């Protein structure tokens, strides 16, 4: 067993490590900005109008799938399937580029 000069289970060590990680972490603001821009473009270009509508209601407005189904007059399984397919399409677009 390796001897360590400090107790790695202590909260003091965890706090010090957190500070060190925060100070030495590279920022990924540029990558996040690029990802947001690409996501916005993919939503506009790659999704159907229905997929965009359901994603907006679900993610942007925070509605539950059952609420979306009632509002649009469709079955909740249709909402679930449409959102899943939209996410899959967005994933493929973002993974392989637009």
Buried (B, 14 or more C-beta within 10 A) or exposed (E): EEEEEEEEEEEEEEEEEEEEEEEEEEEEEEEEEEEEEBEEEBBEEBBEEBBBBBBEBBEEEEBEBEBBBEEBEBEBEBBBEBBEBBBEBBEEBBEEEE
